[in-house]
C-alpha cells in the first residue's frame, strides 16, 4: 500500500510540475510572439551604408501594397507561419526617386515573377517612377522566367528586357469575366428580386440572367478596350514597336516562343539566371568573375531611414502636415476597419483631421468598388465638410467606382491612373425569395403573425433567404428607395464636379469608365498617382517646401493581435491563401449578398494576365 501511495503521489507531482512547466513555456512563447509583433514595422532592422556601385533590386513577387497594413497580425503569413515585410506603393515610388539621386546606386534590377500580386494601377505608378529614374542616366533592366502581360507592361519601361531561353511571354489581350448564378438559383428554386436604377448597373445581373445584357457587354468591352489600348500605346512607345503591330501580334498569338519575343522586339536577349548575374556585374562595373552588389528594395528602405536628408514620407522635422488617409476595400456599415471601409469609423477619422490645425491638406487614397450606399453617404458628408476647411485631393487606385466614386466626388481635385475603373454611378437592391426551395427541397415552411401587411418585409431565414415574394406595393416601395438614393448620388456628383444633373445622369446609369474616359467626360480632373496627389495637396495648402506625411492608422495592441490570430478570421485568411483567385470571386459574392439595403457597388475584377 505504501508503495502505491508513493507511486501515486510521485505521478501527481510529475503532472503538477509538468503543468507548471507547460504554463511557463506557453507564457514565454506568447510573450515572444507579442514581442515579435510589437517589433514589426518599428524600423529596428539593421541596415548598413549603401556601398558604391550597388544595384537596387525590386522583387515583384513581394506584394507592394496600396494601403499599409493596420496591424502586424495582417502581416502574418499563415502558410509560412512567419511575418512578412511590407512596402507600400508610396514608399516604393519615393525610394525609386531617392535612388535616382543616390550616387551609390548604379541602376535598378526588376525581378519579375510569373504572377505579380499587384494591380495594374499599382504597376502604372511604379512604371512612371521607373521612367523618371531613367532620366537620371541610370539603367533599369528586368529578368523573368515567364512574363505575364502585367509584368511585361512594367518591364517595358526599362532599358533592357531579358527572358529565360526556355521561358515565355504572354501577349493575347485583356479580358474580364462575370460568373452567373441564375441557373443555380433556378435549380434550387430561389427567385432573385433585383431593384435597380441604371441599365448599366450590372452588379445584380448574375442573379437574374445567364449571360451579359447588351448594356453590360458594351461597358465591359469599352472599359477593357480603353485600358488595353493605353497599355499597348505605352509599350509601343517604350519598345519602339508600332501599336498596330502589337495589336496584330496579340490577335494572332504571334509570341509563341522566347525566340519570337526576341524577333518581334519584345525582349532584348535570352539569358539564363547565371548569365543575368554576369550582366548585372558588367553593368555595375564589375569584371566577369565579380559578384554584383544587389540591395533589395526592402533593405534600402531601412538604409534610407538611417541616412541623412529628406525622409521618404516627407520631412520628419516639419510642423505642417499632410494627412494621407486610405479608403481601401468594400464600403460597409459595420466591420473590420483594417480590412474594409467602415462608414462611421472613417467619418470619425475625417472629423479628427478636420479639427487638427497641424494638418494643412488631405490626400484621400480611394481603392474601392463600393458597397453600402448609406455608409458612402456618411463618408461623403465628412469629405464635404473637410473640403470646406482645408484642401482635399483624391487619388484613385485600381478601383474607385460606385460607392468608391460617391465618397470621392466632393473633393477639390481628383487624380486617377489611366487604368483605374471608376464611375458606376448607380444603385440597386437585391433580395431572394426561397419559399419554394424551403418547402420542396428541405420540407421547411414558415408562418408569420403580423400586425400589418408588410411587417415581415425583409424577414429571412439562414441569414439571406426570404420566405415569400415581394408584393407589387413592396417592390414599388423599394424602387422608390433606390430612386431616392440615385437622385442623391447624382446630385452630389453634379455639385462636386460643377456639372448639371442631366449631364451626370447621361454618364451615370451605373456605367463603369476607365480612368482615361473618366478624364474625358469630366468625372476626374487629371492623371497621376499618390506622389502627384501629395504634391498637389501641398501646393494648394501653401506648404510645398516643407511638410511631413501623417497616416492615421488603427493599431491593435500586441495581445489583441495574438488573440485575433487565433480567431475565425485567421482561418479565413488561411482559406484565402489556399484558394487564391477563386477566393476573390467568393468575397465579391459575399459582399453583394451580405451588405443588405441599397447598394452602390461594382462587381468587376479586371486582371492583367
N, C-alpha and C positions, 0 to 999 in steps of 0.2 A: 504493500500500500504506500509506504514511504517513497519507494522508487517511482510510483505512479505520480504522486504529487510533485516530486522533483521534476519529473519529465513534463508534467502539465504546466507548472509554473515557469519552467525554462522556455517552453513553447510560447506561453503567454508573454513572457518578457521579450522574446525574439520578435513576436508580432508587434508589440508596443514600440520597440526600438526601430523596427523597420518602418512602422507607420510614421514615427517622428522623422526618420531619415527621408522618407518619401515627401513629407510635407516640406522639409527644408530644401530638398532638391527641387521640388516644384516651385517653391518660392524663389530660389536662385534663378531657375530658368525663366520665370515670369519677370523677375527684376531685370535679367539680362535682355529679355525681349523688349521690355519697356525702355531700357536704356538705349537699345538699338534704334527703336522707333524715335525716341527723343533726339537722337543724333542725326536722323535723316534730314538732309537739307540744311544742316547747320553750318555747312561750309568748313567742316573740320578736316576734310580730306586733305592729305599732304600734297603739295604741288611745288616743285622747284622752279627755277627760272627756265624760260624758253631758250634753248640753245640756238645759235645761228644755223641757218640752212635747214630749218625744220619745215616739214610738210604737215599741214593741218588735215587730218582725216575726218571726213563726215561719213559715218556708217549709217546708212539709211535703213538698216534693219532695226535700229533702235528708234522707237517712236519719238518724233518731235511733236509734242502735244500743243494744242492750241491754248488750253487753259491749264495752269499749274494745278496739280492735284491738291485738294484742300487739306488732306491729312496723309500721314505716312502710310496708313492702312491701305490707301488707294495705290500705293507703290508696291504692295506685296504681290509677288508672283506665286500664285497657288500651285502652279505646276513645278516650279523650281524650288519653292519654299525659301525664297530669299527676297530681298528688297531690290527694286530696280532704281537706277538713276533716272532722273527726268531732266530733259532740256525743253524749255518752252520755245515756241516759234519766235517770239520776240527776242529771247536770249540768243537763239541761233543766228538770226539776222544781225543782231548787234555784234556778236562775236565775229561774224564774217566781215563786217565793217571794220572792226578793230584789227583783224588780221591783215587787212589791206594796208594799214598804216604801221604795222609791226615789222621792223626791219629784220627780225629773226625768222619770220615766216616767208618762205620762198613761193609757196603755192598751196593749192587745195587739191586733195585726192578724194573723189567720191567713190565709196564702195557701195555698189548698187545691188541689192538682193533681188531675187526673183519676184517677190511680192513686197510692196512698200506699204507699211501701215500708216500712211499719211494721205490726207485728202488732196485732190487736185488743186484746190485753192491754197493749201499749205505749200505745195510744190511751186505754185506761181510765185509766192513771196520769196521762197528760197532761190528760185531762178532769177528773180530780179536782183537779189543781193549778190548772187554769183556774177551776174553781168557787170555790176558796178565794181566788184572785186577785180575783175579782169582789166578794168580801166586803169588800175594801178600799175599795170605792166607785169603782174604776176600771173602764173599759169593756173588753169583749172583742168584737171583730167579725170576721167572716170573709167571704172572697170566693172564688168559684170559677167557672170556665167550665162545668165539669161536676162535680157532687158524686157520688162513689161512696157507698155506704152507710156505709163506714168513715169517709170524710171527713165525711159529714153527721153521724154519731154524735158526732164530736169537735166540729164546728162548732156543734151544737145547744146546747152548754154556754154559748155566748156570749149577749150582749145582742141582737145583730142578726146575721142571716144574709142575705148578698147573693149574687145569681146573675146571670150574663150573660143578657141578654134572649133570646139565641139558643142558650143552653146547655141543660143538662138536670140531672135529679136521679134517681138510681137508687133505686127502692124496690120490691123484689119478694120479699124474704125471704132466708134463709140456706140454703146447700146445701153438701154435701161429697160428693165422688165417689171411687170406687175403680176403678182400672183392673185388669181381669182378664186373665191371661196363659195360662189353661189351653188355650184354643183354639189359640194359637200353639204351645204345647208339644205339643199333640196333632198338629198338622201336622208338627212336627219329629220326632215320635216320642219325646219326652222325657217321662219319668214323674217327677212330684214326690213325694217321700216326706216327709210332714209328720207330726211327732210333737209334740203339744202337751198342756198341761193348761189347761182353761178353755174352755168353749163360746163365750165371748165373745172369745177371743183370735183376732182376725181377721187378724193380720199375714201368716199363711201362706195364707189363703183364696184370694187371687188366683191361686195356682198349682195349686189343686185344684178350683176352682169357676168357673162362668161368670157368677155373679151373687151378690148378698149372701145369706148364710144368714139365717134368721129372727132369730137372736140378734144377728147383726151389724147387721141393719137396725134392730132395736129400739134398740140402744145408739146408733147413729148418729143416728136420728131423735130420740131422747131428748136427746142432748147438744146437737145443733143447735137443737132447740126451746128448751132451757134457756137457751142463750146468746142466741138471738133474742128470747125473752120479756124477758130482762133489758135488752137494748138498747132494745126498744120501751118498756119502763117508764121508762127513763131519759129518752128523748126525749119521751115523753108528759108527764113532769113539767116538763122544761125549756121545752117549747114550748106547754104547756097545751092539748094535744090528747088526747082520750080514747084510751086504749090500744086499745080495741075498734075505734075508727075507724082507727087506724094499721094494725091487722091487716087490716081490710077494704080499705084503700087498697092494701096490698101484694098481697092476693089478687086484686083487680080491676085491678091495674096502672093505678091511677087517676092517678098522677103522670106524665102523658104529655107535657106541655109545661111550659115555665117558668111560664106563667100559671096552670097547675094547681097548681104548687108554691106560688105566692103565695095562690091562692084557698083552698087546703086548710090553710094555716098553716105550711107547712114553711119558707117563705122570706119575708122582710120586704119586700124591694124588688128590682127588676130593674135592675141598673146595668151600663153598660159600664165598662171598666177605668179610663178617664179620669174618669168620674163617681165611681168609688170613691175615686180620689185626692182629688177635691174633698171627698168626705165625710170622709175622714181628716183633711184640713186643717181642716174645720169642727169635728170632734171634738176636735182639739188646740188650738182657739182661734185658728186662722189665718183670714184672710179668704178669699174665693173665689178670689183670684189667688195666694194664698200656697202654697208647697210644704210639705207636712208633713215633719217631721223623722223619718225612718224609720231605725231601727237594727236590723240583722239580729241574730238570737239569737247567731250565731257571734261577731260583733264585741262584743256585750255580755258574752260570756264573758271575752274578753281585757280589756275595760274593768273588769270586776268583779275580776279578778286584781290589777289595779293600784290599786284603790280600797281605802280603809281599811275595817276591820270584819271580820266573820267570813267566812272563805273558803267557797266553795260546797261544798267537800268536808270541812267541819269546821274546827276551829281549828288552823291550821298550827303554832302555838307550843305546843300541848298535848303532854304527855308520854304520857298514856294513849291507847291506840289501839284502834280497832275495825277488824278486818280484813274487807274486802269481797272475797269470793272468788267468782269466776264459774265455774259449771259449765255451759258453753254448747256445744251440739252433740250429736252422737252419741257414745255411750259405747263406747270401743274398747280393745282390749288393747294396741295399738301404733298410732302415727300421729302426726299433726301436732298438738301440744298447743296451737297457736294457733287451730286450726280445729275441733278435736274434744276430747272429754274422754278423755284417756288415763289409764287406771286407776291405774297406778303413779306417774305423774307428778303427778296431783292428790293422791294419797295422800302423796307426799313433801312437797308444799306444806303439807298439813294437819299433818304431823308437825312441820315447822319452826314453824308458827304455834302449835302446842300447847306447844312449848318456849320460845317467846318471851314473856317475862314482861311486856313492854310492851303486848302485845295482851291486852285485858281481855275481849273478846267477839268473836264471829264472825257475820257475815251471809253465808250461802251462797245465792247467787242461782242458782237452777236453771232452766234453759231447755233442756230435753232431752226427746226422745221415747223415750230409752233406747238399748239396744244390747246389748253383751256382758254376760251375767249374771255372769261371773267378774270382769270389771273393776268392775261395780257393787258386788259383794261386797267387793272390796278397798277401794273408796272408803267404803262403809258402815262397815267396821271402823274406819277412821280418824275418820270423823264421830262414831262412838260413843265412841271414846277421847277425842276433842277435847271432846265434850259433858261428859265426866266432869271435865275440867279447867277449863272456862270455858263461859259460855252460848253456844249455837249456835242461831241463828234462821234458818230457811229462808224465802226469798222466792221464790215461784214466778212464772215468766214466762208465756210463751204456752203452753208445754208443760212438764209435769213428770210424765210418765207412764211406766209400766212401769219400766225401769231408772232413769228420772228420779225416780220416786217411791221406788224402792228406796234411793237414796242420800239421800233426804230424811227418811225415816221415823224416823231415830234422833235427830233434832234435838229441842231442848227445846220449840220452838214453831214452827208453820208458818203463814205468811200467804199468801194467794192472791188473784188477781184473780177476780171472778165469772166471767170468760170463759176462765180457764185450763182446759186439758184435762189431767186428772190421773187417778190410779188406774191402771187397766190392770194390775192385779196378776195376772200370768200369764206363762208362759214357753213357748217352743217350740223345736224343732229342725227344720231343713229340709235335705234332700239331693235330688239329682237323678240319676236313672238314665238315661244316654244311650246305653246299649248298642245299641239298635235304630237310633238315629239315626246313630251312628258307622258301623255296618255297612251300613245300607241307603242312607243319603244320601251318605256320604263314602267308603265302602269301607274303613273303618278297623276293624281288630279288635285286641283287647288280650288277651294271655295273661299269666298270672301264675304264678310259682313261689313257694310259701309254706309255712311250717312248721306253721301251724295254720289251722283253717277260716276264722277271721275276721281273719287277719293283714292282709288287704287292705281292711278296713273303712275307709271314708273315702277310699280311693285315687281320685284324679280325674285327668282329662286336660284340658288347656286351662284349668286353674285352677278349674273348678267342676263339671264333668260327671263323674258317677260312671260306672263301667264295668260295673256289674251291679246287680240289685235287692238289697234287704235280705232276709236270711233272717228267719224268724219269731223266732228267738233274738236276732238282732241288733236287730230292731225293739223287742223287749221290753227289751233292754239299754238302748237309747236312751230308751224310755219311762220306765224306772226312773230314768235320769239326770234327765229332765225333772221327774218327780215329786219327786225329792230337792231340786232347786233350788226348785221351787214351795213345798215344805214349809218350806224355809229362809226364803224370801221372806216367806211368811205369818207365820212365827214372828217375824221381825224387826219386821214391822208391828204384830203383836199386842203385842210388848214395848214398842215405841216409842210406841204410841197407847193403851196401857193397855186393850186390848180382848182378848176371848177369841179363840182360834184359830178357833173356829166362827163367831164374828161377822165376823172378817176374811174368812174363806172365803166367807161369804154375800154379801159385796160385792166379792169378788175374781173369780176365774174369768176374768180378762182384761178385765173390763168397764171402759170408759172413762167418767169422770164429768166434768161441768163443775165449775168452782170452786164455784158455788152449791150443787150437790148434794153436793160433797165436804165442805163445811162441815156440811151437814145430817146426813150419815151418819158424821161423825167422823174422816174421813181428814185433814182440816186443821183449824186452830183458828179462823181468822177471816179477814176480808177486809183487803186492804191491798197496798201496793206496797213498793218499796225504801225509801222515806222512812220508812214506818211500821215496817218491819223494823229499820232502823237505830236509830230512836228506842226501840224495844222492847229491842234489844240493849244500848243504853246504859243504859237503866233497870235491866235485870236485872244489869248489871255494876256498877251504882252510880256511873257516870261521866256521868250525863245532863247535867251542867252544863258539862263541859269535856273534849273528846276530839277526836281527828282520825281521818280515814278513811285507811287504807292499803290499796292494792290490789296484791297480788303479781302480777307480770307476767313473762312470758318474752320478753325482748328479744333480737333478733339484732343483732350488730354491723353497722354500715353496709355493709361489704364483703360480708358473708354475705347481706345483704338484696339487694344488686345481683346477686349470683350466683344467688340464688333467683329473681329476676325473670326470669332467662334460662332457667329450668328448665322442665320439662314442666308443672309446677304452674301456671306463669304462662299457658301455653297453655290449660289447663283453665279458668282464670279468664276468658280471652277467650271461650272456648266458652260459658261460663255467661252472659256478658253478651249474646251473640248470641241465645241461645235462651230467655232469661228464665224464665218459669214452667215451661216444659217441662223445664228443667234440674232443677227440684226433684223432678219425678217420676223422672228418671234417677238423681238422688242417692239418693232413697228406695229404689229398686230395687237400686242398687249397695250400699247399706248392708245391706240384708237378705241379699243374696247373698254379700257379702264378709265378713261378720262371722264366720261359721262357729261351730260349737259351739252350746251352749244360749243362746238369746237372750231378752231382755226388752225388746221394742221395740214402739212404737205407730206404725202406718203412715199415720195420717190426717193430712190437711193441710186444715184448715178456714180459709177465707179470706173476708174481707169484700169484696164487690164493689159 
